[in-house]
Amino acid sequence: MHISKIANEGDQVRFKRNNLSINGEVIKVKESSVIVQISPSDAERIRIDTLYTVVSHRNYKLLNTNKHLSYSDSVEGL
């Protein structure tokens, strides 16, 4: 999967792991990856012991963004 935009904290993403499609919420954005929180059932499906996993920016699809415009963002567009 290739993405056109880097996810932000709070965004929902989809990625593949062990040939399964997994959805999760971005908890932390790093330089080349994101830390994603997944459901307990998805963690069990992909056989990991934690609800957090690292996903490269190249390997997820952005589903929903949690973008909130700040005052400065809205003024810049004027």
All heavy atoms as a GROMACS GRO file, in nm:
protein
  623
    1MET      N    1   0.084  -0.118   0.000
    1MET     CA    2   0.000   0.000   0.000
    1MET      C    3   0.089   0.124   0.000
    1MET      O    4   0.186   0.130   0.072
    1MET     CB    5  -0.085   0.003   0.126
    1MET     CG    6  -0.214  -0.067   0.116
    1MET     SD    7  -0.306  -0.050   0.268
    1MET     CE    8  -0.339  -0.220   0.297
    2HIS      N    9   0.049   0.223  -0.075
    2HIS     CA   10   0.120   0.351  -0.075
    2HIS      C   11   0.023   0.459  -0.031
    2HIS      O   12  -0.096   0.452  -0.060
    2HIS     CB   13   0.174   0.382  -0.215
    2HIS     CG   14   0.279   0.286  -0.258
    2HIS    ND1   15   0.405   0.286  -0.204
    2HIS    CD2   16   0.276   0.185  -0.347
    2HIS    CE1   17   0.476   0.190  -0.261
    2HIS    NE2   18   0.400   0.127  -0.347
    3ILE      N   19   0.075   0.556   0.038
    3ILE     CA   20  -0.011   0.663   0.086
    3ILE      C   21   0.029   0.794   0.020
    3ILE      O   22   0.142   0.811  -0.025
    3ILE     CB   23  -0.003   0.678   0.239
    3ILE    CG1   24   0.141   0.708   0.281
    3ILE    CG2   25  -0.055   0.556   0.308
    3ILE    CD1   26   0.154   0.752   0.423
    4SER      N   27  -0.063   0.885   0.013
    4SER     CA   28  -0.033   1.015  -0.044
    4SER      C   29  -0.012   1.118   0.065
    4SER      O   30   0.037   1.225   0.038
    4SER     CB   31  -0.147   1.059  -0.136
    4SER     OG   32  -0.268   1.063  -0.063
    5LYS      N   33  -0.049   1.085   0.189
    5LYS     CA   34  -0.036   1.178   0.298
    5LYS      C   35   0.008   1.104   0.423
    5LYS      O   36  -0.034   0.992   0.446
    5LYS     CB   37  -0.172   1.246   0.323
    5LYS     CG   38  -0.168   1.348   0.431
    5LYS     CD   39  -0.306   1.407   0.455
    5LYS     CE   40  -0.293   1.501   0.574
    5LYS     NZ   41  -0.402   1.496   0.664
    6ILE      N   42   0.090   1.168   0.503
    6ILE     CA   43   0.134   1.111   0.629
    6ILE      C   44   0.020   1.128   0.731
    6ILE      O   45  -0.040   1.234   0.741
    6ILE     CB   46   0.261   1.183   0.679
    6ILE    CG1   47   0.374   1.171   0.578
    6ILE    CG2   48   0.302   1.132   0.816
    6ILE    CD1   49   0.427   1.033   0.560
    7ALA      N   50  -0.006   1.025   0.808
    7ALA     CA   51  -0.110   1.030   0.910
    7ALA      C   52  -0.067   1.118   1.026
    7ALA      O   53   0.052   1.140   1.049
    7ALA     CB   54  -0.140   0.889   0.960
    8ASN      N   55  -0.166   1.168   1.099
    8ASN     CA   56  -0.143   1.244   1.222
    8ASN      C   57  -0.199   1.165   1.339
    8ASN      O   58  -0.278   1.073   1.321
    8ASN     CB   59  -0.214   1.380   1.214
    8ASN     CG   60  -0.154   1.470   1.110
    8ASN    OD1   61  -0.036   1.498   1.111
    8ASN    ND2   62  -0.237   1.515   1.017
    9GLU      N   63  -0.161   1.203   1.459
    9GLU     CA   64  -0.216   1.139   1.578
    9GLU      C   65  -0.367   1.150   1.577
    9GLU      O   66  -0.422   1.255   1.545
    9GLU     CB   67  -0.157   1.203   1.704
    9GLU     CG   68  -0.010   1.171   1.722
    9GLU     CD   69   0.051   1.236   1.845
    9GLU    OE1   70  -0.023   1.289   1.929
    9GLU    OE2   71   0.175   1.234   1.854
   10GLY      N   72  -0.434   1.040   1.609
   10GLY     CA   73  -0.580   1.036   1.610
   10GLY      C   74  -0.642   0.990   1.480
   10GLY      O   75  -0.760   0.957   1.476
   11ASP      N   76  -0.564   0.985   1.371
   11ASP     CA   77  -0.616   0.939   1.242
   11ASP      C   78  -0.638   0.788   1.244
   11ASP      O   79  -0.568   0.714   1.314
   11ASP     CB   80  -0.519   0.973   1.128
   11ASP     CG   81  -0.513   1.120   1.096
   11ASP    OD1   82  -0.595   1.197   1.149
   11ASP    OD2   83  -0.423   1.160   1.020
   12GLN      N   84  -0.733   0.742   1.166
   12GLN     CA   85  -0.759   0.599   1.149
   12GLN      C   86  -0.686   0.552   1.023
   12GLN      O   87  -0.692   0.618   0.919
   12GLN     CB   88  -0.909   0.574   1.133
   12GLN     CG   89  -0.991   0.616   1.253
   12GLN     CD   90  -0.961   0.531   1.374
   12GLN    OE1   91  -0.958   0.408   1.366
   12GLN    NE2   92  -0.943   0.596   1.489
   13VAL      N   93  -0.617   0.438   1.033
   13VAL     CA   94  -0.543   0.383   0.920
   13VAL      C   95  -0.576   0.235   0.904
   13VAL      O   96  -0.627   0.170   0.996
   13VAL     CB   97  -0.390   0.401   0.938
   13VAL    CG1   98  -0.352   0.547   0.937
   13VAL    CG2   99  -0.340   0.332   1.064
   14ARG      N  100  -0.547   0.183   0.786
   14ARG     CA  101  -0.561   0.040   0.757
   14ARG      C  102  -0.427  -0.009   0.703
   14ARG      O  103  -0.364   0.058   0.620
   14ARG     CB  104  -0.671   0.016   0.654
   14ARG     CG  105  -0.683  -0.132   0.612
   14ARG     CD  106  -0.798  -0.156   0.518
   14ARG     NE  107  -0.921  -0.132   0.594
   14ARG     CZ  108  -1.030  -0.077   0.542
   14ARG    NH1  109  -1.033  -0.040   0.416
   14ARG    NH2  110  -1.138  -0.059   0.616
   15PHE      N  111  -0.386  -0.126   0.749
   15PHE     CA  112  -0.260  -0.184   0.703
   15PHE      C  113  -0.276  -0.336   0.699
   15PHE      O  114  -0.371  -0.391   0.753
   15PHE     CB  115  -0.143  -0.144   0.794
   15PHE     CG  116  -0.158  -0.188   0.937
   15PHE    CD1  117  -0.100  -0.305   0.981
   15PHE    CD2  118  -0.232  -0.112   1.027
   15PHE    CE1  119  -0.115  -0.348   1.113
   15PHE    CE2  120  -0.247  -0.153   1.159
   15PHE     CZ  121  -0.188  -0.271   1.203
   16LYS      N  122  -0.183  -0.402   0.633
   16LYS     CA  123  -0.186  -0.548   0.625
   16LYS      C  124  -0.075  -0.604   0.713
   16LYS      O  125   0.037  -0.554   0.715
   16LYS     CB  126  -0.165  -0.595   0.482
   16LYS     CG  127  -0.288  -0.576   0.396
   16LYS     CD  128  -0.283  -0.666   0.275
   16LYS     CE  129  -0.405  -0.648   0.191
   16LYS     NZ  130  -0.511  -0.738   0.224
   17ARG      N  131  -0.111  -0.709   0.784
   17ARG     CA  132  -0.015  -0.782   0.867
   17ARG      C  133  -0.054  -0.928   0.862
   17ARG      O  134  -0.171  -0.962   0.882
   17ARG     CB  135  -0.020  -0.726   1.008
   17ARG     CG  136   0.079  -0.778   1.107
   17ARG     CD  137   0.223  -0.730   1.086
   17ARG     NE  138   0.243  -0.589   1.066
   17ARG     CZ  139   0.261  -0.496   1.159
   17ARG    NH1  140   0.261  -0.529   1.285
   17ARG    NH2  141   0.282  -0.370   1.127
   18ASN      N  142   0.039  -1.014   0.832
   18ASN     CA  143   0.012  -1.159   0.821
   18ASN      C  144  -0.104  -1.187   0.724
   18ASN      O  145  -0.191  -1.271   0.752
   18ASN     CB  146  -0.019  -1.221   0.957
   18ASN     CG  147   0.095  -1.206   1.055
   18ASN    OD1  148   0.209  -1.186   1.016
   18ASN    ND2  149   0.065  -1.214   1.182
   19ASN      N  150  -0.107  -1.113   0.615
   19ASN     CA  151  -0.211  -1.125   0.512
   19ASN      C  152  -0.351  -1.092   0.562
   19ASN      O  153  -0.450  -1.132   0.502
   19ASN     CB  154  -0.211  -1.264   0.447
   19ASN     CG  155  -0.090  -1.284   0.359
   19ASN    OD1  156  -0.045  -1.192   0.292
   19ASN    ND2  157  -0.034  -1.403   0.362
   20LEU      N  158  -0.361  -1.017   0.672
   20LEU     CA  159  -0.489  -0.972   0.724
   20LEU      C  160  -0.495  -0.821   0.718
   20LEU      O  161  -0.395  -0.752   0.740
   20LEU     CB  162  -0.507  -1.017   0.870
   20LEU     CG  163  -0.508  -1.168   0.894
   20LEU    CD1  164  -0.501  -1.197   1.042
   20LEU    CD2  165  -0.633  -1.228   0.834
   21SER      N  166  -0.612  -0.767   0.691
   21SER     CA  167  -0.632  -0.623   0.688
   21SER      C  168  -0.671  -0.578   0.829
   21SER      O  169  -0.767  -0.629   0.887
   21SER     CB  170  -0.742  -0.588   0.588
   21SER     OG  171  -0.758  -0.450   0.579
   22ILE      N  172  -0.595  -0.483   0.884
   22ILE     CA  173  -0.614  -0.437   1.021
   22ILE      C  174  -0.638  -0.287   1.022
   22ILE      O  175  -0.569  -0.211   0.953
   22ILE     CB  176  -0.487  -0.468   1.106
   22ILE    CG1  177  -0.449  -0.616   1.097
   22ILE    CG2  178  -0.505  -0.422   1.250
   22ILE    CD1  179  -0.547  -0.710   1.160
   23ASN      N  180  -0.736  -0.242   1.100
   23ASN     CA  181  -0.762  -0.100   1.120
   23ASN      C  182  -0.714  -0.061   1.259
   23ASN      O  183  -0.721  -0.141   1.352
   23ASN     CB  184  -0.911  -0.068   1.110
   23ASN     CG  185  -0.965  -0.086   0.971
   23ASN    OD1  186  -0.891  -0.108   0.876
   23ASN    ND2  187  -1.095  -0.079   0.958
   24GLY      N  188  -0.670   0.064   1.272
   24GLY     CA  189  -0.627   0.112   1.402
   24GLY      C  190  -0.617   0.263   1.405
   24GLY      O  191  -0.634   0.330   1.303
   25GLU      N  192  -0.587   0.314   1.523
   25GLU     CA  193  -0.574   0.459   1.544
   25GLU      C  194  -0.428   0.495   1.567
   25GLU      O  195  -0.360   0.431   1.647
   25GLU     CB  196  -0.656   0.503   1.665
   25GLU     CG  197  -0.645   0.650   1.692
   25GLU     CD  198  -0.727   0.695   1.811
   25GLU    OE1  199  -0.822   0.623   1.849
   25GLU    OE2  200  -0.697   0.801   1.866
   26VAL      N  201  -0.382   0.598   1.497
   26VAL     CA  202  -0.245   0.644   1.511
   26VAL      C  203  -0.229   0.711   1.648
   26VAL      O  204  -0.302   0.803   1.682
   26VAL     CB  205  -0.206   0.742   1.398
   26VAL    CG1  206  -0.067   0.800   1.422
   26VAL    CG2  207  -0.214   0.672   1.264
   27ILE      N  208  -0.134   0.661   1.726
   27ILE     CA  209  -0.107   0.712   1.859
   27ILE      C  210   0.012   0.806   1.858
   27ILE      O  211   0.015   0.906   1.928
   27ILE     CB  212  -0.078   0.595   1.956
   27ILE    CG1  213  -0.198   0.500   1.961
   27ILE    CG2  214  -0.043   0.644   2.096
   27ILE    CD1  215  -0.327   0.566   2.005
   28LYS      N  216   0.113   0.775   1.774
   28LYS     CA  217   0.236   0.855   1.768
   28LYS      C  218   0.290   0.852   1.626
   28LYS      O  219   0.289   0.748   1.561
   28LYS     CB  220   0.339   0.796   1.865
   28LYS     CG  221   0.466   0.872   1.877
   28LYS     CD  222   0.447   0.991   1.965
   28LYS     CE  223   0.579   1.062   1.988
   28LYS     NZ  224   0.564   1.188   2.053
   29VAL      N  225   0.336   0.967   1.578
   29VAL     CA  226   0.396   0.977   1.445
   29VAL      C  227   0.547   0.992   1.460
   29VAL      O  228   0.594   1.078   1.534
   29VAL     CB  229   0.338   1.098   1.368
   29VAL    CG1  230   0.402   1.109   1.230
   29VAL    CG2  231   0.187   1.087   1.356
   30LYS      N  232   0.621   0.907   1.391
   30LYS     CA  233   0.766   0.911   1.390
   30LYS      C  234   0.812   0.949   1.249
   30LYS      O  235   0.732   0.964   1.159
   30LYS     CB  236   0.824   0.774   1.430
   30LYS     CG  237   0.779   0.729   1.566
   30LYS     CD  238   0.821   0.826   1.672
   30LYS     CE  239   0.895   0.758   1.783
   30LYS     NZ  240   0.954   0.850   1.877
   31GLU      N  241   0.943   0.960   1.232
   31GLU     CA  242   0.998   1.004   1.103
   31GLU      C  243   0.959   0.912   0.987
   31GLU      O  244   0.918   0.960   0.882
   31GLU     CB  245   1.151   1.013   1.111
   31GLU     CG  246   1.214   1.069   0.986
   31GLU     CD  247   1.364   1.086   1.001
   31GLU    OE1  248   1.411   1.113   1.112
   31GLU    OE2  249   1.433   1.072   0.899
   32SER      N  250   0.970   0.782   1.006
   32SER     CA  251   0.941   0.690   0.895
   32SER      C  252   0.828   0.593   0.924
   32SER      O  253   0.803   0.502   0.844
   32SER     CB  254   1.068   0.612   0.858
   32SER     OG  255   1.111   0.538   0.971
   33SER      N  256   0.759   0.612   1.037
   33SER     CA  257   0.653   0.518   1.073
   33SER      C  258   0.555   0.583   1.170
   33SER      O  259   0.576   0.695   1.216
   33SER     CB  260   0.713   0.393   1.137
   33SER     OG  261   0.784   0.429   1.255
   34VAL      N  262   0.449   0.508   1.200
   34VAL     CA  263   0.352   0.550   1.302
   34VAL      C  264   0.334   0.435   1.400
   34VAL      O  265   0.355   0.318   1.365
   34VAL     CB  266   0.215   0.587   1.240
   34VAL    CG1  267   0.223   0.717   1.162
   34VAL    CG2  268   0.159   0.477   1.153
   35ILE      N  269   0.298   0.468   1.522
   35ILE     CA  270   0.259   0.368   1.620
   35ILE      C  271   0.107   0.367   1.621
   35ILE      O  272   0.043   0.471   1.637
   35ILE     CB  273   0.317   0.399   1.759
   35ILE    CG1  274   0.470   0.400   1.751
   35ILE    CG2  275   0.266   0.298   1.862
   35ILE    CD1  276   0.538   0.446   1.877
   36VAL      N  277   0.050   0.248   1.600
   36VAL     CA  278  -0.093   0.233   1.583
   36VAL      C  279  -0.149   0.146   1.696
   36VAL      O  280  -0.092   0.041   1.728
   36VAL     CB  281  -0.125   0.167   1.446
   36VAL    CG1  282  -0.274   0.145   1.429
   36VAL    CG2  283  -0.069   0.252   1.333
   37GLN      N  284  -0.260   0.191   1.754
   37GLN     CA  285  -0.331   0.110   1.852
   37GLN      C  286  -0.439   0.032   1.780
   37GLN      O  287  -0.517   0.088   1.703
   37GLN     CB  288  -0.394   0.197   1.960
   37GLN     CG  289  -0.465   0.116   2.066
   37GLN     CD  290  -0.518   0.201   2.180
   37GLN    OE1  291  -0.514   0.323   2.175
   37GLN    NE2  292  -0.568   0.135   2.283
   38ILE      N  293  -0.441  -0.100   1.803
   38ILE     CA  294  -0.538  -0.187   1.738
   38ILE      C  295  -0.628  -0.250   1.844
   38ILE      O  296  -0.600  -0.242   1.964
   38ILE     CB  297  -0.469  -0.294   1.652
   38ILE    CG1  298  -0.380  -0.384   1.737
   38ILE    CG2  299  -0.389  -0.229   1.540
   38ILE    CD1  300  -0.318  -0.501   1.661
   39SER      N  301  -0.733  -0.314   1.801
   39SER     CA  302  -0.827  -0.378   1.894
   39SER      C  303  -0.766  -0.506   1.951
   39SER      O  304  -0.678  -0.568   1.889
   39SER     CB  305  -0.957  -0.411   1.821
   39SER     OG  306  -0.936  -0.518   1.730
   40PRO      N  307  -0.814  -0.547   2.068
   40PRO     CA  308  -0.767  -0.674   2.124
   40PRO      C  309  -0.790  -0.793   2.031
   40PRO      O  310  -0.705  -0.882   2.020
   40PRO     CB  311  -0.848  -0.689   2.253
   40PRO     CG  312  -0.883  -0.549   2.293
   40PRO     CD  313  -0.904  -0.477   2.161
   41SER      N  314  -0.903  -0.794   1.961
   41SER     CA  315  -0.930  -0.906   1.870
   41SER      C  316  -0.833  -0.906   1.751
   41SER      O  317  -0.789  -1.012   1.707
   41SER     CB  318  -1.074  -0.904   1.821
   41SER     OG  319  -1.103  -0.785   1.751
   42ASP      N  320  -0.798  -0.787   1.700
   42ASP     CA  321  -0.700  -0.781   1.590
   42ASP      C  322  -0.561  -0.821   1.640
   42ASP      O  323  -0.486  -0.888   1.568
   42ASP     CB  324  -0.696  -0.642   1.528
   42ASP     CG  325  -0.811  -0.618   1.432
   42ASP    OD1  326  -0.872  -0.716   1.386
   42ASP    OD2  327  -0.840  -0.500   1.402
   43ALA      N  328  -0.525  -0.783   1.762
   43ALA     CA  329  -0.396  -0.823   1.818
   43ALA      C  330  -0.388  -0.976   1.826
   43ALA      O  331  -0.286  -1.036   1.792
   43ALA     CB  332  -0.375  -0.761   1.955
   44GLU      N  333  -0.497  -1.037   1.867
   44GLU     CA  334  -0.502  -1.183   1.874
   44GLU      C  335  -0.493  -1.245   1.735
   44GLU      O  336  -0.422  -1.344   1.714
   44GLU     CB  337  -0.632  -1.226   1.942
   44GLU     CG  338  -0.640  -1.374   1.971
   44GLU     CD  339  -0.765  -1.410   2.050
   44GLU    OE1  340  -0.788  -1.349   2.156
   44GLU    OE2  341  -0.839  -1.498   2.001
   45ARG      N  342  -0.564  -1.185   1.638
   45ARG     CA  343  -0.563  -1.238   1.499
   45ARG      C  344  -0.423  -1.237   1.439
   45ARG      O  345  -0.387  -1.328   1.364
   45ARG     CB  346  -0.656  -1.156   1.410
   45ARG     CG  347  -0.803  -1.180   1.437
   45ARG     CD  348  -0.893  -1.086   1.356
   45ARG     NE  349  -0.865  -1.093   1.214
   45ARG     CZ  350  -0.876  -0.989   1.131
   45ARG    NH1  351  -0.914  -0.871   1.176
   45ARG    NH2  352  -0.852  -1.003   1.004
   46ILE      N  353  -0.345  -1.133   1.470
   46ILE     CA  354  -0.210  -1.125   1.412
   46ILE      C  355  -0.104  -1.177   1.509
   46ILE      O  356   0.016  -1.166   1.484
   46ILE     CB  357  -0.175  -0.984   1.361
   46ILE    CG1  358  -0.179  -0.881   1.474
   46ILE    CG2  359  -0.267  -0.945   1.246
   46ILE    CD1  360  -0.132  -0.742   1.431
   47ARG      N  361  -0.152  -1.231   1.622
   47ARG     CA  362  -0.067  -1.301   1.720
   47ARG      C  363   0.043  -1.212   1.779
   47ARG      O  364   0.161  -1.247   1.778
   47ARG     CB  365  -0.007  -1.426   1.656
   47ARG     CG  366  -0.113  -1.526   1.617
   47ARG     CD  367  -0.053  -1.656   1.571
   47ARG     NE  368  -0.159  -1.754   1.554
   47ARG     CZ  369  -0.186  -1.812   1.440
   47ARG    NH1  370  -0.114  -1.787   1.332
   47ARG    NH2  371  -0.284  -1.899   1.433
   48ILE      N  372  -0.001  -1.096   1.832
   48ILE     CA  373   0.091  -1.013   1.907
   48ILE      C  374   0.034  -0.993   2.048
   48ILE      O  375  -0.087  -1.003   2.068
   48ILE     CB  376   0.122  -0.877   1.839
   48ILE    CG1  377  -0.005  -0.792   1.822
   48ILE    CG2  378   0.191  -0.899   1.704
   48ILE    CD1  379   0.022  -0.652   1.769
   49ASP      N  380   0.122  -0.968   2.143
   49ASP     CA  381   0.082  -0.959   2.284
   49ASP      C  382   0.049  -0.818   2.330
   49ASP      O  383   0.029  -0.796   2.449
   49ASP     CB  384   0.193  -1.015   2.373
   49ASP     CG  385   0.215  -1.164   2.349
   49ASP    OD1  386   0.117  -1.233   2.317
   49ASP    OD2  387   0.330  -1.208   2.363
   50THR      N  388   0.047  -0.723   2.241
   50THR     CA  389   0.022  -0.584   2.276
   50THR      C  390  -0.082  -0.525   2.182
   50THR      O  391  -0.105  -0.580   2.074
   50THR     CB  392   0.153  -0.502   2.272
   50THR    OG1  393   0.124  -0.367   2.304
   50THR    CG2  394   0.218  -0.509   2.136
   51LEU      N  395  -0.142  -0.415   2.221
   51LEU     CA  396  -0.239  -0.347   2.134
   51LEU      C  397  -0.173  -0.242   2.046
   51LEU      O  398  -0.241  -0.169   1.975
   51LEU     CB  399  -0.349  -0.282   2.219
   51LEU     CG  400  -0.430  -0.375   2.306
   51LEU    CD1  401  -0.539  -0.297   2.379
   51LEU    CD2  402  -0.491  -0.488   2.226
   52TYR      N  403  -0.039  -0.233   2.051
   52TYR     CA  404   0.034  -0.132   1.975
   52TYR      C  405   0.128  -0.199   1.876
   52TYR      O  406   0.192  -0.299   1.909
   52TYR     CB  407   0.113  -0.042   2.069
   52TYR     CG  408   0.025   0.024   2.172
   52TYR    CD1  409   0.009  -0.031   2.298
   52TYR    CD2  410  -0.046   0.140   2.141
   52TYR    CE1  411  -0.075   0.027   2.392
   52TYR    CE2  412  -0.130   0.198   2.234
   52TYR     CZ  413  -0.144   0.142   2.359
   52TYR     OH  414  -0.228   0.200   2.450
   53THR      N  415   0.136  -0.141   1.757
   53THR     CA  416   0.227  -0.194   1.657
   53THR      C  417   0.282  -0.079   1.573
   53THR      O  418   0.218   0.026   1.561
   53THR     CB  419   0.157  -0.300   1.569
   53THR    OG1  420   0.254  -0.364   1.486
   53THR    CG2  421   0.046  -0.241   1.484
   54VAL      N  422   0.399  -0.098   1.518
   54VAL     CA  423   0.465   0.003   1.436
   54VAL      C  424   0.436  -0.028   1.289
   54VAL      O  425   0.450  -0.143   1.245
   54VAL     CB  426   0.617   0.004   1.461
   54VAL    CG1  427   0.687   0.103   1.370
   54VAL    CG2  428   0.646   0.034   1.607
   55VAL      N  429   0.397   0.075   1.215
   55VAL     CA  430   0.366   0.058   1.073
   55VAL      C  431   0.440   0.167   0.995
   55VAL      O  432   0.428   0.286   1.026
   55VAL     CB  433   0.214   0.069   1.046
   55VAL    CG1  434   0.184   0.046   0.899
   55VAL    CG2  435   0.137  -0.028   1.134
   56SER      N  436   0.515   0.127   0.894
   56SER     CA  437   0.586   0.221   0.808
   56SER      C  438   0.488   0.312   0.735
   56SER      O  439   0.378   0.268   0.700
   56SER     CB  440   0.670   0.144   0.706
   56SER     OG  441   0.720   0.231   0.606
   57HIS      N  442   0.529   0.436   0.710
   57HIS     CA  443   0.444   0.527   0.634
   57HIS      C  444   0.408   0.470   0.497
   57HIS      O  445   0.304   0.502   0.442
   57HIS     CB  446   0.514   0.662   0.614
   57HIS     CG  447   0.525   0.743   0.740
   57HIS    ND1  448   0.418   0.773   0.820
   57HIS    CD2  449   0.633   0.801   0.798
   57HIS    CE1  450   0.458   0.846   0.923
   57HIS    NE2  451   0.588   0.863   0.912
   58ARG      N  452   0.492   0.383   0.444
   58ARG     CA  453   0.465   0.325   0.312
   58ARG      C  454   0.361   0.214   0.316
   58ARG      O  455   0.311   0.171   0.213
   58ARG     CB  456   0.594   0.265   0.253
   58ARG     CG  457   0.704   0.366   0.232
   58ARG     CD  458   0.828   0.295   0.189
   58ARG     NE  459   0.854   0.188   0.288
   58ARG     CZ  460   0.967   0.123   0.300
   58ARG    NH1  461   1.064   0.148   0.221
   58ARG    NH2  462   0.981   0.029   0.390
   59ASN      N  463   0.327   0.166   0.437
   59ASN     CA  464   0.246   0.045   0.447
   59ASN      C  465   0.108   0.063   0.507
   59ASN      O  466   0.050  -0.034   0.554
   59ASN     CB  467   0.323  -0.060   0.527
   59ASN     CG  468   0.446  -0.106   0.455
   59ASN    OD1  469   0.451  -0.108   0.333
   59ASN    ND2  470   0.548  -0.142   0.530
   60TYR      N  471   0.056   0.182   0.507
   60TYR     CA  472  -0.081   0.200   0.554
   60TYR      C  473  -0.159   0.290   0.461
   60TYR      O  474  -0.103   0.363   0.381
   60TYR     CB  475  -0.085   0.256   0.698
   60TYR     CG  476  -0.027   0.395   0.716
   60TYR    CD1  477  -0.099   0.509   0.683
   60TYR    CD2  478   0.100   0.411   0.768
   60TYR    CE1  479  -0.046   0.635   0.700
   60TYR    CE2  480   0.154   0.536   0.787
   60TYR     CZ  481   0.081   0.648   0.753
   60TYR     OH  482   0.134   0.773   0.769
   61LYS      N  483  -0.291   0.280   0.474
   61LYS     CA  484  -0.382   0.366   0.400
   61LYS      C  485  -0.455   0.452   0.502
   61LYS      O  486  -0.507   0.402   0.602
   61LYS     CB  487  -0.482   0.282   0.321
   61LYS     CG  488  -0.582   0.365   0.243
   61LYS     CD  489  -0.679   0.277   0.168
   61LYS     CE  490  -0.781   0.364   0.098
   61LYS     NZ  491  -0.882   0.283   0.032
   62LEU      N  492  -0.458   0.580   0.477
   62LEU     CA  493  -0.528   0.674   0.565
   62LEU      C  494  -0.677   0.661   0.542
   62LEU      O  495  -0.725   0.674   0.430
   62LEU     CB  496  -0.478   0.815   0.532
   62LEU     CG  497  -0.514   0.928   0.625
   62LEU    CD1  498  -0.467   0.900   0.766
   62LEU    CD2  499  -0.450   1.057   0.575
   63LEU      N  500  -0.753   0.634   0.648
   63LEU     CA  501  -0.898   0.616   0.637
   63LEU      C  502  -0.972   0.744   0.675
   63LEU      O  503  -1.044   0.801   0.594
   63LEU     CB  504  -0.946   0.502   0.726
   63LEU     CG  505  -0.888   0.364   0.694
   63LEU    CD1  506  -0.938   0.262   0.793
   63LEU    CD2  507  -0.924   0.324   0.552
   64ASN      N  508  -0.958   0.786   0.797
   64ASN     CA  509  -1.024   0.907   0.847
   64ASN      C  510  -0.921   0.993   0.917
   64ASN      O  511  -0.840   0.942   0.993
   64ASN     CB  512  -1.134   0.872   0.949
   64ASN     CG  513  -1.244   0.792   0.888
   64ASN    OD1  514  -1.282   0.812   0.774
   64ASN    ND2  515  -1.296   0.698   0.965
   65THR      N  516  -0.928   1.122   0.893
   65THR     CA  517  -0.836   1.211   0.961
   65THR      C  518  -0.905   1.277   1.078
   65THR      O  519  -1.025   1.295   1.079
   65THR     CB  520  -0.781   1.320   0.865
   65THR    OG1  521  -0.889   1.400   0.821
   65THR    CG2  522  -0.709   1.259   0.748
   66ASN      N  523  -0.826   1.311   1.174
   66ASN     CA  524  -0.874   1.377   1.295
   66ASN      C  525  -0.825   1.521   1.294
   66ASN      O  526  -0.784   1.574   1.394
   66ASN     CB  527  -0.820   1.302   1.418
   66ASN     CG  528  -0.885   1.351   1.545
   66ASN    OD1  529  -0.997   1.398   1.544
   66ASN    ND2  530  -0.812   1.340   1.654
   67LYS      N  531  -0.826   1.583   1.176
   67LYS     CA  532  -0.770   1.716   1.161
   67LYS      C  533  -0.866   1.822   1.214
   67LYS      O  534  -0.981   1.827   1.177
   67LYS     CB  535  -0.737   1.747   1.015
   67LYS     CG  536  -0.671   1.882   0.999
   67LYS     CD  537  -0.625   1.908   0.859
   67LYS     CE  538  -0.556   2.043   0.856
   67LYS     NZ  539  -0.514   2.080   0.727
   68HIS      N  540  -0.813   1.903   1.301
   68HIS     CA  541  -0.886   2.017   1.354
   68HIS      C  542  -0.807   2.141   1.316
   68HIS      O  543  -0.690   2.152   1.348
   68HIS     CB  544  -0.899   2.009   1.507
   68HIS     CG  545  -0.972   1.889   1.552
   68HIS    ND1  546  -1.109   1.877   1.540
   68HIS    CD2  547  -0.930   1.773   1.607
   68HIS    CE1  548  -1.146   1.760   1.587
   68HIS    NE2  549  -1.040   1.695   1.628
   69LEU      N  550  -0.871   2.232   1.246
   69LEU     CA  551  -0.802   2.354   1.206
   69LEU      C  552  -0.784   2.445   1.327
   69LEU      O  553  -0.876   2.467   1.403
   69LEU     CB  554  -0.882   2.430   1.100
   69LEU     CG  555  -0.888   2.367   0.962
   69LEU    CD1  556  -0.976   2.452   0.871
   69LEU    CD2  557  -0.749   2.354   0.903
   70SER      N  558  -0.664   2.493   1.341
   70SER     CA  559  -0.641   2.594   1.443
   70SER      C  560  -0.676   2.730   1.386
   70SER      O  561  -0.694   2.746   1.266
   70SER     CB  562  -0.494   2.591   1.487
   70SER     OG  563  -0.412   2.636   1.381
   71TYR      N  564  -0.682   2.830   1.470
   71TYR     CA  565  -0.711   2.965   1.424
   71TYR      C  566  -0.609   3.010   1.321
   71TYR      O  567  -0.645   3.064   1.219
   71TYR     CB  568  -0.713   3.062   1.543
   71TYR     CG  569  -0.734   3.205   1.500
   71TYR    CD1  570  -0.859   3.249   1.460
   71TYR    CD2  571  -0.628   3.294   1.497
   71TYR    CE1  572  -0.879   3.379   1.418
   71TYR    CE2  573  -0.647   3.426   1.456
   71TYR     CZ  574  -0.772   3.466   1.416
   71TYR     OH  575  -0.791   3.596   1.375
   72SER      N  576  -0.481   2.982   1.345
   72SER     CA  577  -0.376   3.025   1.251
   72SER      C  578  -0.391   2.955   1.117
   72SER      O  579  -0.365   3.014   1.013
   72SER     CB  580  -0.237   3.003   1.310
   72SER     OG  581  -0.216   2.867   1.334
   73ASP      N  582  -0.434   2.827   1.118
   73ASP     CA  583  -0.456   2.755   0.991
   73ASP      C  584  -0.566   2.820   0.910
   73ASP      O  585  -0.556   2.837   0.790
   73ASP     CB  586  -0.496   2.609   1.016
   73ASP     CG  587  -0.381   2.526   1.069
   73ASP    OD1  588  -0.266   2.564   1.046
   73ASP    OD2  589  -0.409   2.423   1.132
   74SER      N  590  -0.674   2.863   0.976
   74SER     CA  591  -0.786   2.921   0.905
   74SER      C  592  -0.753   3.061   0.854
   74SER      O  593  -0.799   3.100   0.748
   74SER     CB  594  -0.911   2.923   0.992
   74SER     OG  595  -0.890   2.999   1.108
   75VAL      N  596  -0.672   3.136   0.927
   75VAL     CA  597  -0.634   3.270   0.885
   75VAL      C  598  -0.540   3.264   0.766
   75VAL      O  599  -0.550   3.345   0.673
   75VAL     CB  600  -0.569   3.347   1.002
   75VAL    CG1  601  -0.510   3.479   0.956
   75VAL    CG2  602  -0.672   3.371   1.111
   76GLU      N  603  -0.450   3.164   0.764
   76GLU     CA  604  -0.355   3.152   0.652
   76GLU      C  605  -0.425   3.130   0.520
   76GLU      O  606  -0.376   3.168   0.416
   76GLU     CB  607  -0.258   3.037   0.679
   76GLU     CG  608  -0.158   3.069   0.788
   76GLU     CD  609  -0.068   2.951   0.818
   76GLU    OE1  610  -0.070   2.852   0.741
   76GLU    OE2  611   0.002   2.957   0.919
   77GLY      N  612  -0.542   3.066   0.522
   77GLY     CA  613  -0.614   3.039   0.399
   77GLY      C  614  -0.689   3.159   0.343
   77GLY      O  615  -0.746   3.153   0.236
   78LEU      N  616  -0.690   3.270   0.416
   78LEU     CA  617  -0.764   3.389   0.370
   78LEU      C  618  -0.682   3.472   0.276
   78LEU      O  619  -0.566   3.477   0.275
   78LEU     CB  620  -0.806   3.474   0.491
   78LEU     CG  621  -0.904   3.405   0.585
   78LEU    CD1  622  -0.932   3.497   0.705
   78LEU    CD2  623  -1.034   3.374   0.515
   0.00000   0.00000   0.00000
